[in-house]
């Protein structure tokens, strides 16, 4: 387990696709209006969203 702040998150600026395996924390800056998520595996897949302030539909 790794415990830390947002400085440990992988930064992403929205210029292309993001991919990976295993646990990951991605920091979107600037925050996108929409995202498209895909999953190609047999294991569970979850997404959590955190923000200072926003209006979102998940």
mmCIF file of the N, C-alpha and C atoms, coordinates in Angstrom:
data_MODEL
# 
_entry.id   MODEL 
# 
loop_
_atom_site.group_PDB 
_atom_site.id 
_atom_site.type_symbol 
_atom_site.label_atom_id 
_atom_site.label_alt_id 
_atom_site.label_comp_id 
_atom_site.label_asym_id 
_atom_site.label_entity_id 
_atom_site.label_seq_id 
_atom_site.pdbx_PDB_ins_code 
_atom_site.Cartn_x 
_atom_site.Cartn_y 
_atom_site.Cartn_z 
_atom_site.occupancy 
_atom_site.B_iso_or_equiv 
_atom_site.pdbx_formal_charge 
_atom_site.auth_seq_id 
_atom_site.auth_comp_id 
_atom_site.auth_asym_id 
_atom_site.auth_atom_id 
_atom_site.pdbx_PDB_model_num 
ATOM 1   N N  . UNK A 1 1  ? 0.844   -1.159  0.000   1.00 0.00 ? 1  UNK A N  1 
ATOM 2   C CA . UNK A 1 1  ? 0.000   0.000   0.000   1.00 0.00 ? 1  UNK A CA 1 
ATOM 3   C C  . UNK A 1 1  ? 0.893   1.226   0.000   1.00 0.00 ? 1  UNK A C  1 
ATOM 4   N N  . UNK A 1 2  ? 0.523   2.196   -0.829  1.00 0.00 ? 2  UNK A N  1 
ATOM 5   C CA . UNK A 1 2  ? 1.218   3.474   -0.860  1.00 0.00 ? 2  UNK A CA 1 
ATOM 6   C C  . UNK A 1 2  ? 0.246   4.548   -0.413  1.00 0.00 ? 2  UNK A C  1 
ATOM 7   N N  . UNK A 1 3  ? 0.645   5.338   0.538   1.00 0.00 ? 3  UNK A N  1 
ATOM 8   C CA . UNK A 1 3  ? -0.188  6.426   1.037   1.00 0.00 ? 3  UNK A CA 1 
ATOM 9   C C  . UNK A 1 3  ? 0.533   7.727   0.752   1.00 0.00 ? 3  UNK A C  1 
ATOM 10  N N  . UNK A 1 4  ? -0.176  8.687   0.179   1.00 0.00 ? 4  UNK A N  1 
ATOM 11  C CA . UNK A 1 4  ? 0.457   9.961   -0.124  1.00 0.00 ? 4  UNK A CA 1 
ATOM 12  C C  . UNK A 1 4  ? -0.537  10.944  -0.686  1.00 0.00 ? 4  UNK A C  1 
ATOM 13  N N  . UNK A 1 5  ? -0.049  12.055  -1.153  1.00 0.00 ? 5  UNK A N  1 
ATOM 14  C CA . UNK A 1 5  ? -0.882  13.110  -1.699  1.00 0.00 ? 5  UNK A CA 1 
ATOM 15  C C  . UNK A 1 5  ? -1.003  13.017  -3.201  1.00 0.00 ? 5  UNK A C  1 
ATOM 16  N N  . UNK A 1 6  ? -1.604  14.034  -3.780  1.00 0.00 ? 6  UNK A N  1 
ATOM 17  C CA . UNK A 1 6  ? -1.801  14.062  -5.223  1.00 0.00 ? 6  UNK A CA 1 
ATOM 18  C C  . UNK A 1 6  ? -0.494  14.140  -5.991  1.00 0.00 ? 6  UNK A C  1 
ATOM 19  N N  . UNK A 1 7  ? 0.577   14.493  -5.338  1.00 0.00 ? 7  UNK A N  1 
ATOM 20  C CA . UNK A 1 7  ? 1.877   14.526  -6.012  1.00 0.00 ? 7  UNK A CA 1 
ATOM 21  C C  . UNK A 1 7  ? 2.316   13.133  -6.462  1.00 0.00 ? 7  UNK A C  1 
ATOM 22  N N  . UNK A 1 8  ? 1.704   12.085  -5.929  1.00 0.00 ? 8  UNK A N  1 
ATOM 23  C CA . UNK A 1 8  ? 2.024   10.718  -6.333  1.00 0.00 ? 8  UNK A CA 1 
ATOM 24  C C  . UNK A 1 8  ? 1.178   10.241  -7.511  1.00 0.00 ? 8  UNK A C  1 
ATOM 25  N N  . UNK A 1 9  ? 0.132   10.997  -7.885  1.00 0.00 ? 9  UNK A N  1 
ATOM 26  C CA . UNK A 1 9  ? -0.747  10.610  -8.990  1.00 0.00 ? 9  UNK A CA 1 
ATOM 27  C C  . UNK A 1 9  ? -0.042  10.808  -10.325 1.00 0.00 ? 9  UNK A C  1 
ATOM 28  N N  . UNK A 1 10 ? -0.415  9.982   -11.291 1.00 0.00 ? 10 UNK A N  1 
ATOM 29  C CA . UNK A 1 10 ? 0.140   10.112  -12.638 1.00 0.00 ? 10 UNK A CA 1 
ATOM 30  C C  . UNK A 1 10 ? -0.562  11.280  -13.326 1.00 0.00 ? 10 UNK A C  1 
ATOM 31  N N  . UNK A 1 11 ? 0.173   12.332  -13.717 1.00 0.00 ? 11 UNK A N  1 
ATOM 32  C CA . UNK A 1 11 ? -0.466  13.480  -14.372 1.00 0.00 ? 11 UNK A CA 1 
ATOM 33  C C  . UNK A 1 11 ? -0.883  13.145  -15.804 1.00 0.00 ? 11 UNK A C  1 
ATOM 34  N N  . UNK A 1 12 ? -1.979  13.739  -16.236 1.00 0.00 ? 12 UNK A N  1 
ATOM 35  C CA . UNK A 1 12 ? -2.488  13.529  -17.589 1.00 0.00 ? 12 UNK A CA 1 
ATOM 36  C C  . UNK A 1 12 ? -3.065  14.842  -18.090 1.00 0.00 ? 12 UNK A C  1 
ATOM 37  N N  . UNK A 1 13 ? -2.684  15.253  -19.303 1.00 0.00 ? 13 UNK A N  1 
ATOM 38  C CA . UNK A 1 13 ? -3.138  16.542  -19.828 1.00 0.00 ? 13 UNK A CA 1 
ATOM 39  C C  . UNK A 1 13 ? -4.189  16.422  -20.929 1.00 0.00 ? 13 UNK A C  1 
ATOM 40  N N  . UNK A 1 14 ? -4.678  15.224  -21.197 1.00 0.00 ? 14 UNK A N  1 
ATOM 41  C CA . UNK A 1 14 ? -5.761  15.037  -22.139 1.00 0.00 ? 14 UNK A CA 1 
ATOM 42  C C  . UNK A 1 14 ? -5.359  14.963  -23.592 1.00 0.00 ? 14 UNK A C  1 
ATOM 43  N N  . UNK A 1 15 ? -4.085  14.754  -23.901 1.00 0.00 ? 15 UNK A N  1 
ATOM 44  C CA . UNK A 1 15 ? -3.641  14.774  -25.291 1.00 0.00 ? 15 UNK A CA 1 
ATOM 45  C C  . UNK A 1 15 ? -3.683  13.413  -25.985 1.00 0.00 ? 15 UNK A C  1 
ATOM 46  N N  . UNK A 1 16 ? -4.037  12.362  -25.311 1.00 0.00 ? 16 UNK A N  1 
ATOM 47  C CA . UNK A 1 16 ? -4.083  11.044  -25.937 1.00 0.00 ? 16 UNK A CA 1 
ATOM 48  C C  . UNK A 1 16 ? -4.664  10.033  -24.984 1.00 0.00 ? 16 UNK A C  1 
ATOM 49  N N  . UNK A 1 17 ? -4.740  8.781   -25.407 1.00 0.00 ? 17 UNK A N  1 
ATOM 50  C CA . UNK A 1 17 ? -5.300  7.743   -24.536 1.00 0.00 ? 17 UNK A CA 1 
ATOM 51  C C  . UNK A 1 17 ? -4.382  7.435   -23.352 1.00 0.00 ? 17 UNK A C  1 
ATOM 52  N N  . UNK A 1 18 ? -4.993  6.936   -22.293 1.00 0.00 ? 18 UNK A N  1 
ATOM 53  C CA . UNK A 1 18 ? -4.268  6.478   -21.105 1.00 0.00 ? 18 UNK A CA 1 
ATOM 54  C C  . UNK A 1 18 ? -4.511  4.986   -20.991 1.00 0.00 ? 18 UNK A C  1 
ATOM 55  N N  . UNK A 1 19 ? -3.480  4.217   -20.746 1.00 0.00 ? 19 UNK A N  1 
ATOM 56  C CA . UNK A 1 19 ? -3.664  2.782   -20.557 1.00 0.00 ? 19 UNK A CA 1 
ATOM 57  C C  . UNK A 1 19 ? -2.781  2.318   -19.409 1.00 0.00 ? 19 UNK A C  1 
ATOM 58  N N  . UNK A 1 20 ? -3.098  1.152   -18.903 1.00 0.00 ? 20 UNK A N  1 
ATOM 59  C CA . UNK A 1 20 ? -2.297  0.606   -17.826 1.00 0.00 ? 20 UNK A CA 1 
ATOM 60  C C  . UNK A 1 20 ? -2.892  -0.672  -17.302 1.00 0.00 ? 20 UNK A C  1 
ATOM 61  N N  . UNK A 1 21 ? -2.210  -1.271  -16.348 1.00 0.00 ? 21 UNK A N  1 
ATOM 62  C CA . UNK A 1 21 ? -2.697  -2.466  -15.667 1.00 0.00 ? 21 UNK A CA 1 
ATOM 63  C C  . UNK A 1 21 ? -2.518  -2.267  -14.180 1.00 0.00 ? 21 UNK A C  1 
ATOM 64  N N  . UNK A 1 22 ? -3.350  -2.925  -13.413 1.00 0.00 ? 22 UNK A N  1 
ATOM 65  C CA . UNK A 1 22 ? -3.247  -2.813  -11.965 1.00 0.00 ? 22 UNK A CA 1 
ATOM 66  C C  . UNK A 1 22 ? -3.820  -1.501  -11.458 1.00 0.00 ? 22 UNK A C  1 
ATOM 67  N N  . UNK A 1 23 ? -3.585  -1.237  -10.196 1.00 0.00 ? 23 UNK A N  1 
ATOM 68  C CA . UNK A 1 23 ? -4.088  -0.018  -9.560  1.00 0.00 ? 23 UNK A CA 1 
ATOM 69  C C  . UNK A 1 23 ? -3.369  1.199   -10.108 1.00 0.00 ? 23 UNK A C  1 
ATOM 70  N N  . UNK A 1 24 ? -4.105  2.287   -10.239 1.00 0.00 ? 24 UNK A N  1 
ATOM 71  C CA . UNK A 1 24 ? -3.515  3.518   -10.747 1.00 0.00 ? 24 UNK A CA 1 
ATOM 72  C C  . UNK A 1 24 ? -4.342  4.703   -10.287 1.00 0.00 ? 24 UNK A C  1 
ATOM 73  N N  . UNK A 1 25 ? -3.692  5.825   -10.090 1.00 0.00 ? 25 UNK A N  1 
ATOM 74  C CA . UNK A 1 25 ? -4.360  7.089   -9.793  1.00 0.00 ? 25 UNK A CA 1 
ATOM 75  C C  . UNK A 1 25 ? -3.887  8.072   -10.853 1.00 0.00 ? 25 UNK A C  1 
ATOM 76  N N  . UNK A 1 26 ? -4.847  8.671   -11.557 1.00 0.00 ? 26 UNK A N  1 
ATOM 77  C CA . UNK A 1 26 ? -4.520  9.589   -12.640 1.00 0.00 ? 26 UNK A CA 1 
ATOM 78  C C  . UNK A 1 26 ? -5.105  10.951  -12.309 1.00 0.00 ? 26 UNK A C  1 
ATOM 79  N N  . UNK A 1 27 ? -4.292  11.972  -12.419 1.00 0.00 ? 27 UNK A N  1 
ATOM 80  C CA . UNK A 1 27 ? -4.713  13.342  -12.140 1.00 0.00 ? 27 UNK A CA 1 
ATOM 81  C C  . UNK A 1 27 ? -4.938  14.066  -13.464 1.00 0.00 ? 27 UNK A C  1 
ATOM 82  N N  . UNK A 1 28 ? -6.207  14.379  -13.771 1.00 0.00 ? 28 UNK A N  1 
ATOM 83  C CA . UNK A 1 28 ? -6.560  15.080  -15.001 1.00 0.00 ? 28 UNK A CA 1 
ATOM 84  C C  . UNK A 1 28 ? -6.455  16.583  -14.767 1.00 0.00 ? 28 UNK A C  1 
ATOM 85  N N  . UNK A 1 29 ? -5.608  17.251  -15.536 1.00 0.00 ? 29 UNK A N  1 
ATOM 86  C CA . UNK A 1 29 ? -5.511  18.716  -15.493 1.00 0.00 ? 29 UNK A CA 1 
ATOM 87  C C  . UNK A 1 29 ? -5.263  19.224  -16.877 1.00 0.00 ? 29 UNK A C  1 
ATOM 88  N N  . UNK A 1 30 ? -6.147  20.005  -17.443 1.00 0.00 ? 30 UNK A N  1 
ATOM 89  C CA . UNK A 1 30 ? -7.421  20.434  -16.861 1.00 0.00 ? 30 UNK A CA 1 
ATOM 90  C C  . UNK A 1 30 ? -8.431  19.294  -16.885 1.00 0.00 ? 30 UNK A C  1 
ATOM 91  N N  . UNK A 1 31 ? -9.442  19.407  -16.058 1.00 0.00 ? 31 UNK A N  1 
ATOM 92  C CA . UNK A 1 31 ? -10.458 18.358  -15.973 1.00 0.00 ? 31 UNK A CA 1 
ATOM 93  C C  . UNK A 1 31 ? -11.260 18.308  -17.272 1.00 0.00 ? 31 UNK A C  1 
ATOM 94  N N  . UNK A 1 32 ? -11.465 17.123  -17.837 1.00 0.00 ? 32 UNK A N  1 
ATOM 95  C CA . UNK A 1 32 ? -12.230 17.014  -19.085 1.00 0.00 ? 32 UNK A CA 1 
ATOM 96  C C  . UNK A 1 32 ? -13.726 17.152  -18.844 1.00 0.00 ? 32 UNK A C  1 
ATOM 97  N N  . UNK A 1 33 ? -14.461 17.532  -19.884 1.00 0.00 ? 33 UNK A N  1 
ATOM 98  C CA . UNK A 1 33 ? -15.924 17.567  -19.791 1.00 0.00 ? 33 UNK A CA 1 
ATOM 99  C C  . UNK A 1 33 ? -16.501 16.158  -19.808 1.00 0.00 ? 33 UNK A C  1 
ATOM 100 N N  . UNK A 1 34 ? -15.890 15.272  -20.600 1.00 0.00 ? 34 UNK A N  1 
ATOM 101 C CA . UNK A 1 34 ? -16.332 13.880  -20.691 1.00 0.00 ? 34 UNK A CA 1 
ATOM 102 C C  . UNK A 1 34 ? -15.115 12.974  -20.825 1.00 0.00 ? 34 UNK A C  1 
ATOM 103 N N  . UNK A 1 35 ? -15.300 11.710  -20.494 1.00 0.00 ? 35 UNK A N  1 
ATOM 104 C CA . UNK A 1 35 ? -14.267 10.699  -20.701 1.00 0.00 ? 35 UNK A CA 1 
ATOM 105 C C  . UNK A 1 35 ? -14.939 9.434   -21.233 1.00 0.00 ? 35 UNK A C  1 
ATOM 106 N N  . UNK A 1 36 ? -14.178 8.631   -21.948 1.00 0.00 ? 36 UNK A N  1 
ATOM 107 C CA . UNK A 1 36 ? -14.635 7.332   -22.419 1.00 0.00 ? 36 UNK A CA 1 
ATOM 108 C C  . UNK A 1 36 ? -13.736 6.285   -21.780 1.00 0.00 ? 36 UNK A C  1 
ATOM 109 N N  . UNK A 1 37 ? -14.341 5.304   -21.111 1.00 0.00 ? 37 UNK A N  1 
ATOM 110 C CA . UNK A 1 37 ? -13.597 4.258   -20.415 1.00 0.00 ? 37 UNK A CA 1 
ATOM 111 C C  . UNK A 1 37 ? -13.894 2.911   -21.051 1.00 0.00 ? 37 UNK A C  1 
ATOM 112 N N  . UNK A 1 38 ? -12.860 2.106   -21.221 1.00 0.00 ? 38 UNK A N  1 
ATOM 113 C CA . UNK A 1 38 ? -13.038 0.746   -21.712 1.00 0.00 ? 38 UNK A CA 1 
ATOM 114 C C  . UNK A 1 38 ? -12.270 -0.204  -20.809 1.00 0.00 ? 38 UNK A C  1 
ATOM 115 N N  . UNK A 1 39 ? -12.691 -1.449  -20.811 1.00 0.00 ? 39 UNK A N  1 
ATOM 116 C CA . UNK A 1 39 ? -12.052 -2.473  -19.995 1.00 0.00 ? 39 UNK A CA 1 
ATOM 117 C C  . UNK A 1 39 ? -12.028 -3.766  -20.786 1.00 0.00 ? 39 UNK A C  1 
ATOM 118 N N  . UNK A 1 40 ? -10.851 -4.369  -20.890 1.00 0.00 ? 40 UNK A N  1 
ATOM 119 C CA . UNK A 1 40 ? -10.733 -5.640  -21.610 1.00 0.00 ? 40 UNK A CA 1 
ATOM 120 C C  . UNK A 1 40 ? -10.075 -6.652  -20.685 1.00 0.00 ? 40 UNK A C  1 
ATOM 121 N N  . UNK A 1 41 ? -10.834 -7.166  -19.773 1.00 0.00 ? 41 UNK A N  1 
ATOM 122 C CA . UNK A 1 41 ? -10.279 -8.127  -18.838 1.00 0.00 ? 41 UNK A CA 1 
ATOM 123 C C  . UNK A 1 41 ? -11.364 -8.929  -18.172 1.00 0.00 ? 41 UNK A C  1 
ATOM 124 N N  . UNK A 1 42 ? -10.939 -9.883  -17.371 1.00 0.00 ? 42 UNK A N  1 
ATOM 125 C CA . UNK A 1 42 ? -11.886 -10.733 -16.664 1.00 0.00 ? 42 UNK A CA 1 
ATOM 126 C C  . UNK A 1 42 ? -12.049 -10.309 -15.212 1.00 0.00 ? 42 UNK A C  1 
ATOM 127 N N  . UNK A 1 43 ? -11.227 -9.408  -14.742 1.00 0.00 ? 43 UNK A N  1 
ATOM 128 C CA . UNK A 1 43 ? -11.293 -8.955  -13.351 1.00 0.00 ? 43 UNK A CA 1 
ATOM 129 C C  . UNK A 1 43 ? -12.231 -7.756  -13.230 1.00 0.00 ? 43 UNK A C  1 
ATOM 130 N N  . UNK A 1 44 ? -12.510 -7.382  -11.997 1.00 0.00 ? 44 UNK A N  1 
ATOM 131 C CA . UNK A 1 44 ? -13.353 -6.224  -11.730 1.00 0.00 ? 44 UNK A CA 1 
ATOM 132 C C  . UNK A 1 44 ? -12.665 -4.946  -12.179 1.00 0.00 ? 44 UNK A C  1 
ATOM 133 N N  . UNK A 1 45 ? -13.468 -3.934  -12.420 1.00 0.00 ? 45 UNK A N  1 
ATOM 134 C CA . UNK A 1 45 ? -12.982 -2.645  -12.899 1.00 0.00 ? 45 UNK A CA 1 
ATOM 135 C C  . UNK A 1 45 ? -13.781 -1.571  -12.177 1.00 0.00 ? 45 UNK A C  1 
ATOM 136 N N  . UNK A 1 46 ? -13.122 -0.626  -11.558 1.00 0.00 ? 46 UNK A N  1 
ATOM 137 C CA . UNK A 1 46 ? -13.856 0.433   -10.878 1.00 0.00 ? 46 UNK A CA 1 
ATOM 138 C C  . UNK A 1 46 ? -13.195 1.782   -11.159 1.00 0.00 ? 46 UNK A C  1 
ATOM 139 N N  . UNK A 1 47 ? -14.025 2.812   -11.100 1.00 0.00 ? 47 UNK A N  1 
ATOM 140 C CA . UNK A 1 47 ? -13.566 4.180   -11.307 1.00 0.00 ? 47 UNK A CA 1 
ATOM 141 C C  . UNK A 1 47 ? -14.123 5.017   -10.177 1.00 0.00 ? 47 UNK A C  1 
ATOM 142 N N  . UNK A 1 48 ? -13.285 5.828   -9.572  1.00 0.00 ? 48 UNK A N  1 
ATOM 143 C CA . UNK A 1 48 ? -13.718 6.764   -8.537  1.00 0.00 ? 48 UNK A CA 1 
ATOM 144 C C  . UNK A 1 48 ? -13.364 8.165   -8.990  1.00 0.00 ? 48 UNK A C  1 
ATOM 145 N N  . UNK A 1 49 ? -14.203 9.107   -8.648  1.00 0.00 ? 49 UNK A N  1 
ATOM 146 C CA . UNK A 1 49 ? -14.002 10.487  -9.044  1.00 0.00 ? 49 UNK A CA 1 
ATOM 147 C C  . UNK A 1 49 ? -13.951 11.366  -7.808  1.00 0.00 ? 49 UNK A C  1 
ATOM 148 N N  . UNK A 1 50 ? -12.961 12.239  -7.762  1.00 0.00 ? 50 UNK A N  1 
ATOM 149 C CA . UNK A 1 50 ? -12.853 13.207  -6.672  1.00 0.00 ? 50 UNK A CA 1 
ATOM 150 C C  . UNK A 1 50 ? -12.551 14.566  -7.294  1.00 0.00 ? 50 UNK A C  1 
ATOM 151 N N  . UNK A 1 51 ? -13.124 15.614  -6.732  1.00 0.00 ? 51 UNK A N  1 
ATOM 152 C CA . UNK A 1 51 ? -12.884 16.963  -7.255  1.00 0.00 ? 51 UNK A CA 1 
ATOM 153 C C  . UNK A 1 51 ? -13.138 17.978  -6.155  1.00 0.00 ? 51 UNK A C  1 
ATOM 154 N N  . UNK A 1 52 ? -12.548 19.163  -6.328  1.00 0.00 ? 52 UNK A N  1 
ATOM 155 C CA . UNK A 1 52 ? -12.805 20.247  -5.369  1.00 0.00 ? 52 UNK A CA 1 
ATOM 156 C C  . UNK A 1 52 ? -14.255 20.689  -5.447  1.00 0.00 ? 52 UNK A C  1 
ATOM 157 N N  . UNK A 1 53 ? -14.724 20.963  -6.649  1.00 0.00 ? 53 UNK A N  1 
ATOM 158 C CA . UNK A 1 53 ? -16.123 21.322  -6.869  1.00 0.00 ? 53 UNK A CA 1 
ATOM 159 C C  . UNK A 1 53 ? -16.443 21.036  -8.326  1.00 0.00 ? 53 UNK A C  1 
ATOM 160 N N  . UNK A 1 54 ? -17.619 20.471  -8.569  1.00 0.00 ? 54 UNK A N  1 
ATOM 161 C CA . UNK A 1 54 ? -18.007 20.124  -9.925  1.00 0.00 ? 54 UNK A CA 1 
ATOM 162 C C  . UNK A 1 54 ? -19.453 19.693  -9.951  1.00 0.00 ? 54 UNK A C  1 
ATOM 163 N N  . UNK A 1 55 ? -19.967 19.557  -11.139 1.00 0.00 ? 55 UNK A N  1 
ATOM 164 C CA . UNK A 1 55 ? -21.270 18.957  -11.367 1.00 0.00 ? 55 UNK A CA 1 
ATOM 165 C C  . UNK A 1 55 ? -21.031 17.777  -12.300 1.00 0.00 ? 55 UNK A C  1 
ATOM 166 N N  . UNK A 1 56 ? -21.260 16.574  -11.833 1.00 0.00 ? 56 UNK A N  1 
ATOM 167 C CA . UNK A 1 56 ? -20.926 15.404  -12.636 1.00 0.00 ? 56 UNK A CA 1 
ATOM 168 C C  . UNK A 1 56 ? -22.061 14.384  -12.597 1.00 0.00 ? 56 UNK A C  1 
ATOM 169 N N  . UNK A 1 57 ? -22.167 13.643  -13.689 1.00 0.00 ? 57 UNK A N  1 
ATOM 170 C CA . UNK A 1 57 ? -23.063 12.496  -13.769 1.00 0.00 ? 57 UNK A CA 1 
ATOM 171 C C  . UNK A 1 57 ? -22.198 11.280  -13.988 1.00 0.00 ? 57 UNK A C  1 
ATOM 172 N N  . UNK A 1 58 ? -22.283 10.333  -13.095 1.00 0.00 ? 58 UNK A N  1 
ATOM 173 C CA . UNK A 1 58 ? -21.484 9.117   -13.213 1.00 0.00 ? 58 UNK A CA 1 
ATOM 174 C C  . UNK A 1 58 ? -22.426 7.935   -13.299 1.00 0.00 ? 58 UNK A C  1 
# 
